Amino acid sequence: MSYRVAARGLYEALAEYEGPEPYATVVEPWADRARGDYRARLATAAEDDAWWAAAESEPGGRQLDWELYALHRVSDRLLLTFKPAPEEPGSPDRRPLFPAGEYLDLFTALGMTPFEAGGGFDPFLHEIVEVEQADDPLAPIEITEVRWPGLMLGRLLFNRAGVRIRAGVAHAQRGVADRSPLYWTFRRRHRPTVDLSQGWGSNSRWRTGFRLDYRTPTGDRLNVTGNCPIDGSAALHPEDPGNLGPEERLLTPGERRELLRHRCLLRAPEAAAALAGSPGWERDLTPFDWRLPDLGA
């Protein structure tokens, strides 16, 4: 991909722009240059056909993976308008104001298809932005508002729709499901985020892979490049859980699966008291290579 139309350039131009019309001035010229070869290259990622494995053996083979990550960073910046304001007094808010129509114009021009609520809450499709706690602790998760649309690139999930929900505390706890760290994510206005670019230099951070989730006729495939069993090697070697760190071992198998599916915790962990002895434990979790057991395992 030519850097002339790479998403990193668009992201940095948006970050630097301080004028009144960021979409017309910055985004539209970039999108015009991206409609041809750039869009065709993105389409390579639309199908769950193991393109990422074949790309590893090619010169610069991970560039598409990195480009998807950079483009997702652009999406995060453009969506700041639709996210709750920071709760800390005096938090900076240098957000460009983009109507939803302009946001969708950019990504549909790149071959993506928007979606919203569909047939009800689905963690594959929906990111919890705000929780209204239902009186009944067993009340299931119900979408009450769509804050921003989601996007699919063929069968690949590019961005989940942001939703406000109502739920009983047994399903989603206010202050956890909507305010605990969100993984595989660079930026949100209203909650902490953790992704693998954080802590790296200005160039290295852009060599971060994009989480690849596919919705296929035979089922959802989550984090397809992950190579670490979500339960470590505990099934074979209970005394050695393998890839799991000490904090991850304190999460139950169900909590680890929820974290992978929702990209965050939904309730305070059962081992909250033990985890409290490790300040900042949430940032020590490394679920980025987790994968679910194979069917039948």
Secondary structure by P-SEA (a helix, b strand, c coil): ccccccaaaaaaaaaacccccccccccaaaaaaaccaaaaaaaccccccccccccccccccaaaaaaaaaaaaaaaaaaccccccccccccccccccccaaaaaaaaaaabbbbbccccccccccccccccccccccccccccccccbbbbbccccccbbbbbcccccccccccccccccccccccccccbbbbccccccccccccccccbbbbbcccccccccccccccccccccccccccccccccccccaaaaaaaaacccccccccccccccccccccccccccccccccccc
